[in-house]
Amino acid sequence: METYCSDNELTINIEKTKCMIFNKTGRLIRRNFSINNLPLETVRSYKYLGFMITPSGEISTGLNDLRDRAMKAFYKLKNSLGTSFHRYLKTTLHLLDTLVKPILLYASDFWGCLKMPKDNPIEKFHHMACKQILGVQKQTTNIGVLLELGRIPLQIYAIKSTIKNWERIKTMGNNNCLKKSSLSASSDNLIWISSIQNTLNRNGLSCYYTRANNNDAFVHNKVFQRISDIFHQEAFATIQNPDSKLRTYGLIKSKPGVEKYLYEIINPQIRQACTKFRLSNHTLNIEIGRHKNLKEELRICPFCPNKVESEMHFLFDCSTFKSHRVEMTNQIIKHQRAFVHYSKVEKLQYLFSDEIIKITAKCIHDWLEIRTFLKDQPRNLS
């Protein structure tokens, strides 16, 4: 390198030139290197082309660095939007995908198919950001949050990016040197190419790898669609499990996609009350009792003796809201006269339909405030 730079009249910046010795243990191995008789520093981490690398070759350090950079961008965005951050969710989500998501997925064409750390910092940040946008607590189930916003794990986008890069190299016409060095299972790139092969195999698309010499178009889109479908199948199976915390949500969420009420209800307090109720992030005893490790039959309604305070009980049976329930029903039958003849499950599904969810959200918000007031001042129960 010293000879090449000298022959071509290039100057080397010693301050920016570092040495790193890669090894399986990740230890800092010091050796003496110099250029033009000037010593070079041996380092344990280095940001190469914007991605942090370490001697062991692991990607956790790089992902944590991306997470930290995205965190700064996210909170700057949040502070800049002010009250609009929670008021106009469509705009907030668009800005999240435009300004923050690219930071999280930087260099994913390299690391997208690699084995992820147990606590993937990219996904943890994504869940945190989505919960703040919805206005729910951090204990809220991640699957429910993603389904409510119509989002999928960012890892799926990272996989798509890697497959697209592999596909681009595979179909290059005249750069045989790059194709040979990137697609052959040599010791230098065995992990990268084998991770792509394993990803295709896991998702039943191994044919695209075995036909590596053919020009199969848009493989990355097919992989993306397949993995997205698998995610949604598993997510809906989870929330529809009778033992799931989100079993009530499983009754009203039936198809992928963002919920329209998130864009249509501008008032953050009313919308967030509805979201928390849907995702079991409320203060009803069916949920509070879960945190106290109480059996379900012991999570009793504070106003109805021997009745479990579930979401269904709160909406349809609790005696405290009898008069309010009549008012709500009178509003609903203007839209659907057969509502009074529905079963409870059918009523629940209709209450959260796009047609009348604004009415439902307002009722849930008001009823929860009444419930809190009565619990805090029990002398007023009479």
C-alpha positions as CSV (number, residue, x, y, z in Angstrom):
1,M,0.0,0.0,0.0
2,E,2.8,2.4,0.8
3,T,4.5,1.7,-2.5
4,Y,1.3,2.1,-4.5
5,C,0.5,5.4,-2.8
6,S,4.0,6.6,-3.4
7,D,4.0,5.7,-7.1
8,N,0.6,7.4,-7.6
9,E,1.4,10.4,-5.5
10,L,-1.3,9.7,-3.0
11,T,-1.2,10.9,0.6
12,I,-2.3,8.7,3.5
13,N,-4.1,10.2,6.5
14,I,-2.4,8.4,9.4
15,E,-5.1,9.5,11.9
16,K,-7.8,7.8,9.8
17,T,-5.8,4.7,9.0
18,K,-6.2,1.8,11.5
19,C,-5.4,-1.9,11.7
20,M,-7.6,-4.7,12.9
21,I,-6.6,-8.3,13.2
22,F,-9.7,-10.6,12.8
23,N,-9.9,-13.7,15.1
24,K,-12.7,-15.9,16.4
25,T,-12.3,-14.8,20.0
26,G,-12.7,-11.1,19.2
27,R,-9.6,-10.2,21.3
28,L,-7.6,-7.2,20.6
29,I,-4.4,-8.6,19.1
30,R,-1.7,-5.9,18.8
31,R,0.9,-6.0,16.1
32,N,3.3,-3.3,14.8
33,F,2.3,-1.9,11.5
34,S,3.6,1.3,9.9
35,I,3.4,3.4,6.8
36,N,6.2,5.8,5.8
37,N,7.8,4.8,9.2
38,L,4.7,6.2,11.0
39,P,3.1,3.7,13.4
40,L,-0.6,2.7,12.8
41,E,-3.0,2.0,15.7
42,T,-4.5,-1.5,16.1
43,V,-8.1,-1.1,17.1
44,R,-10.9,-3.4,18.4
45,S,-13.7,-1.7,16.4
46,Y,-13.8,0.3,13.2
47,K,-16.7,1.9,11.3
48,Y,-16.1,0.8,7.7
49,L,-18.4,2.4,5.1
50,G,-20.8,3.4,7.9
51,F,-21.1,0.0,9.6
52,M,-19.2,-0.9,12.8
53,I,-17.1,-4.0,12.5
54,T,-15.1,-5.9,15.3
55,P,-12.3,-8.5,15.2
56,S,-14.6,-11.4,15.8
57,G,-16.8,-10.5,12.8
58,E,-20.0,-10.5,14.8
59,I,-22.7,-8.0,13.8
60,S,-24.2,-7.2,17.2
61,T,-21.9,-4.2,17.6
62,G,-22.9,-2.9,14.2
63,L,-26.6,-3.3,14.8
64,N,-26.4,-1.6,18.2
65,D,-24.6,1.3,16.5
66,L,-27.4,1.6,13.9
67,R,-30.0,1.4,16.7
68,D,-28.3,4.3,18.6
69,R,-28.1,6.5,15.5
70,A,-31.7,5.7,14.7
71,M,-32.7,6.6,18.3
72,K,-31.2,10.1,17.8
73,A,-33.1,10.6,14.6
74,F,-36.4,9.3,16.1
75,Y,-36.4,11.6,19.1
76,K,-35.4,14.5,17.0
77,L,-38.4,13.8,14.8
78,K,-40.6,13.4,17.8
79,N,-39.5,16.7,19.3
80,S,-39.9,18.5,15.9
81,L,-43.4,17.2,15.4
82,G,-44.6,18.1,18.9
83,T,-48.3,17.4,19.5
84,S,-48.6,16.4,15.8
85,F,-46.6,13.3,16.6
86,H,-49.6,11.6,18.2
87,R,-52.3,13.6,16.4
88,Y,-51.5,12.7,12.8
89,L,-50.3,9.1,12.8
90,K,-50.3,8.7,9.0
91,T,-47.7,11.5,8.7
92,T,-45.7,10.2,11.7
93,L,-45.5,6.7,10.2
94,H,-44.5,8.1,6.8
95,L,-41.7,10.2,8.4
96,L,-40.6,7.2,10.5
97,D,-40.2,5.1,7.3
98,T,-38.5,7.9,5.4
99,L,-36.1,9.3,8.0
100,V,-35.5,6.5,10.6
101,K,-36.1,3.1,8.9
102,P,-33.2,3.6,6.3
103,I,-30.8,4.1,9.3
104,L,-31.9,0.9,10.9
105,L,-31.6,-1.0,7.6
106,Y,-28.3,0.5,6.6
107,A,-25.9,-2.2,5.0
108,S,-28.7,-4.8,5.4
109,D,-27.7,-6.1,1.9
110,F,-24.8,-7.5,3.8
111,W,-26.2,-8.6,7.2
112,G,-29.9,-9.2,6.4
113,C,-29.7,-13.0,6.1
114,L,-27.0,-13.5,8.8
115,K,-27.9,-15.0,12.2
116,M,-29.4,-12.3,14.3
117,P,-28.5,-11.7,18.0
118,K,-31.0,-13.1,20.5
119,D,-32.3,-9.6,21.4
120,N,-32.1,-8.0,18.0
121,P,-31.6,-4.3,18.7
122,I,-33.2,-3.3,15.4
123,E,-36.4,-5.1,16.2
124,K,-36.5,-3.9,19.8
125,F,-36.2,-0.3,18.6
126,H,-38.9,-0.8,16.0
127,H,-41.3,-2.2,18.7
128,M,-40.5,0.7,21.0
129,A,-41.1,3.3,18.3
130,C,-44.4,1.7,17.3
131,K,-45.6,1.6,20.9
132,Q,-44.7,5.3,21.4
133,I,-46.6,6.2,18.2
134,L,-49.7,4.3,19.3
135,G,-49.4,5.7,22.8
136,V,-49.5,2.3,24.6
137,Q,-47.2,1.0,27.3
138,K,-44.0,-0.9,26.7
139,Q,-45.5,-4.1,28.1
140,T,-48.0,-4.3,25.3
141,T,-47.6,-7.4,23.1
142,N,-45.3,-6.8,20.2
143,I,-47.4,-8.9,17.7
144,G,-50.5,-6.9,18.5
145,V,-48.7,-3.6,18.0
146,L,-47.4,-4.6,14.6
147,L,-50.7,-5.9,13.5
148,E,-52.5,-2.8,14.6
149,L,-50.2,-0.6,12.6
150,G,-50.1,-3.0,9.6
151,R,-46.4,-3.4,9.9
152,I,-44.0,-6.4,9.7
153,P,-40.6,-7.1,11.4
154,L,-37.8,-5.0,9.9
155,Q,-35.8,-8.2,9.6
156,I,-38.0,-9.2,6.6
157,Y,-37.0,-6.0,4.8
158,A,-33.3,-6.7,5.7
159,I,-33.7,-10.2,4.2
160,K,-35.2,-8.7,1.0
161,S,-32.3,-6.3,0.7
162,T,-29.7,-9.2,1.0
163,I,-31.5,-11.4,-1.6
164,K,-31.8,-8.4,-3.9
165,N,-28.1,-7.8,-3.7
166,W,-27.3,-11.5,-4.3
167,E,-29.7,-11.5,-7.2
168,R,-28.1,-8.4,-8.7
169,I,-24.6,-9.9,-8.5
170,K,-25.9,-13.2,-9.9
171,T,-27.5,-11.6,-13.0
172,M,-24.6,-9.2,-13.8
173,G,-23.6,-9.6,-17.4
174,N,-19.9,-8.9,-17.7
175,N,-18.3,-8.6,-14.3
176,N,-17.2,-12.2,-14.0
177,C,-14.6,-11.4,-11.3
178,L,-17.3,-10.0,-9.0
179,K,-19.6,-12.9,-9.7
180,K,-16.9,-15.5,-9.0
181,S,-15.7,-13.9,-5.8
182,S,-19.2,-13.3,-4.4
183,L,-21.2,-16.3,-5.4
184,S,-18.6,-19.1,-4.8
185,A,-18.6,-20.8,-1.4
186,S,-15.0,-19.8,-0.7
187,S,-13.7,-19.3,2.8
188,D,-13.9,-15.6,2.4
189,N,-17.7,-15.4,1.8
190,L,-19.0,-18.8,2.9
191,I,-21.1,-17.4,5.8
192,W,-22.8,-14.8,3.5
193,I,-23.6,-17.1,0.6
194,S,-24.7,-20.0,2.9
195,S,-27.0,-17.7,4.9
196,I,-28.8,-16.8,1.7
197,Q,-29.1,-20.4,0.8
198,N,-30.4,-21.3,4.2
199,T,-33.0,-18.5,4.0
200,L,-34.3,-19.7,0.7
201,N,-34.4,-23.3,2.0
202,R,-36.3,-22.4,5.1
203,N,-39.0,-20.7,3.1
204,G,-39.4,-23.3,0.5
205,L,-37.7,-21.4,-2.3
206,S,-34.5,-23.4,-2.6
207,C,-35.1,-23.8,-6.3
208,Y,-34.0,-20.2,-6.9
209,Y,-30.6,-21.0,-5.4
210,T,-30.1,-24.2,-7.3
211,R,-30.9,-22.4,-10.5
212,A,-28.3,-19.8,-9.7
213,N,-27.1,-19.5,-13.3
214,N,-30.6,-18.7,-14.6
215,N,-31.9,-15.2,-14.7
216,D,-34.9,-15.6,-12.3
217,A,-36.4,-12.1,-12.1
218,F,-37.4,-10.4,-8.8
219,V,-36.6,-13.3,-6.5
220,H,-36.3,-10.8,-3.6
221,N,-40.0,-9.8,-4.1
222,K,-41.0,-13.5,-4.0
223,V,-39.0,-14.1,-0.8
224,F,-40.4,-10.9,0.8
225,Q,-44.0,-12.0,0.1
226,R,-43.4,-15.5,1.3
227,I,-41.9,-14.4,4.6
228,S,-44.5,-11.7,5.1
229,D,-47.3,-14.3,4.6
230,I,-45.6,-16.7,7.1
231,F,-45.4,-13.8,9.7
232,H,-49.1,-13.0,9.3
233,Q,-50.1,-16.6,9.5
234,E,-48.2,-17.1,12.7
235,A,-49.3,-13.8,14.2
236,F,-53.0,-14.5,13.6
237,A,-52.6,-18.0,15.0
238,T,-51.1,-16.5,18.1
239,I,-53.8,-13.9,18.8
240,Q,-56.6,-16.4,18.1
241,N,-55.2,-18.9,20.6
242,P,-57.8,-19.2,23.5
243,D,-55.0,-18.8,26.1
244,S,-53.5,-15.7,24.4
245,K,-53.5,-12.4,26.2
246,L,-54.8,-11.0,22.9
247,R,-57.8,-13.4,22.6
248,T,-60.3,-10.5,22.5
249,Y,-58.1,-8.8,19.9
250,G,-58.2,-12.0,17.9
251,L,-62.0,-11.7,17.6
252,I,-61.9,-8.2,16.0
253,K,-58.6,-8.4,14.0
254,S,-59.1,-10.7,11.0
255,K,-56.9,-9.4,8.2
256,P,-53.5,-7.7,7.7
257,G,-53.2,-4.0,7.3
258,V,-53.3,-0.7,9.3
259,E,-56.5,0.0,11.1
260,K,-58.3,3.0,9.6
261,Y,-59.4,4.5,12.9
262,L,-55.8,5.3,13.6
263,Y,-55.9,7.9,10.8
264,E,-59.5,9.0,11.2
265,I,-59.7,9.7,15.0
266,I,-57.6,12.8,15.4
267,N,-58.1,13.2,19.2
268,P,-55.1,11.3,20.7
269,Q,-56.8,10.6,24.0
270,I,-59.9,9.0,22.5
271,R,-57.9,7.0,19.9
272,Q,-55.3,5.8,22.5
273,A,-58.1,4.6,24.8
274,C,-59.5,2.6,22.0
275,T,-56.1,1.2,21.0
276,K,-55.3,0.2,24.6
277,F,-58.6,-1.5,25.0
278,R,-58.1,-3.5,21.7
279,L,-54.6,-4.6,22.7
280,S,-55.4,-5.4,26.3
281,N,-53.3,-2.5,27.6
282,H,-56.1,-1.2,29.8
283,T,-56.8,-1.1,33.6
284,L,-59.6,-3.7,33.7
285,N,-59.0,-6.4,36.2
286,I,-58.7,-9.1,33.6
287,E,-55.4,-7.5,32.7
288,I,-54.4,-6.0,36.1
289,G,-55.0,-9.5,37.7
290,R,-52.6,-11.0,35.1
291,H,-49.8,-8.8,36.4
292,K,-50.6,-9.9,40.0
293,N,-50.6,-13.6,39.0
294,L,-54.3,-14.0,40.0
295,K,-56.3,-16.8,38.5
296,E,-58.8,-15.6,35.9
297,E,-61.8,-16.3,38.0
298,L,-60.4,-14.0,40.8
299,R,-60.1,-11.0,38.6
300,I,-63.5,-9.6,39.7
301,C,-65.2,-6.5,38.6
302,P,-65.2,-3.8,41.3
303,F,-68.9,-3.1,40.7
304,C,-70.3,-6.5,39.9
305,P,-69.9,-9.2,42.6
306,N,-68.6,-12.6,41.4
307,K,-68.2,-11.3,37.8
308,V,-64.9,-11.4,36.0
309,E,-64.1,-7.9,34.6
310,S,-63.2,-8.8,31.0
311,E,-63.5,-6.7,27.9
312,M,-66.8,-8.3,27.1
313,H,-68.2,-7.8,30.6
314,F,-67.1,-4.1,30.5
315,L,-68.9,-3.5,27.2
316,F,-72.0,-5.5,27.5
317,D,-72.8,-6.6,31.1
318,C,-71.3,-4.2,33.8
319,S,-74.3,-2.7,35.7
320,T,-72.4,0.6,36.2
321,F,-72.7,1.5,32.5
322,K,-76.3,0.3,32.0
323,S,-77.6,3.7,31.1
324,H,-74.6,4.6,29.0
325,R,-74.9,1.3,27.2
326,V,-78.5,2.2,26.2
327,E,-77.3,5.6,24.8
328,M,-74.6,3.8,22.8
329,T,-77.0,1.2,21.4
330,N,-79.4,4.0,20.3
331,Q,-76.6,5.6,18.3
332,I,-75.6,2.2,16.8
333,I,-79.0,1.1,15.6
334,K,-79.2,4.2,13.4
335,H,-76.5,2.5,11.4
336,Q,-77.5,-1.2,11.9
337,R,-81.0,-1.9,13.2
338,A,-80.3,-5.6,13.6
339,F,-77.5,-4.9,16.2
340,V,-79.7,-5.7,19.2
341,H,-80.2,-9.2,17.8
342,Y,-76.5,-10.0,17.4
343,S,-74.6,-12.3,19.7
344,K,-71.9,-10.7,22.0
345,V,-69.1,-11.7,19.6
346,E,-71.0,-10.3,16.6
347,K,-71.7,-7.1,18.6
348,L,-68.0,-6.8,19.5
349,Q,-66.9,-7.2,15.9
350,Y,-69.5,-4.6,14.7
351,L,-68.5,-2.2,17.4
352,F,-64.9,-2.2,16.1
353,S,-65.9,-2.1,12.4
354,D,-64.8,0.9,10.4
355,E,-68.4,2.1,10.2
356,I,-69.0,3.0,13.8
357,I,-65.6,2.6,15.6
358,K,-65.6,6.4,16.3
359,I,-68.7,5.9,18.4
360,T,-67.1,2.9,20.2
361,A,-63.9,4.7,20.8
362,K,-65.6,7.7,22.4
363,C,-67.7,5.4,24.6
364,I,-64.7,3.4,25.8
365,H,-62.8,6.6,26.6
366,D,-65.7,8.1,28.6
367,W,-66.6,4.8,30.4
368,L,-63.0,4.2,31.5
369,E,-62.8,7.7,32.9
370,I,-66.1,7.1,34.8
371,R,-64.7,3.8,36.1
372,T,-61.5,5.4,37.3
373,F,-63.5,8.1,39.1
374,L,-65.8,5.7,40.9
375,K,-62.9,3.4,41.9
376,D,-60.9,6.4,43.3
377,Q,-64.0,7.7,45.2
378,P,-66.0,4.7,46.3
379,R,-68.3,6.7,48.5
380,N,-69.9,8.0,45.3
381,L,-70.9,4.4,44.3
382,S,-74.3,4.9,45.9
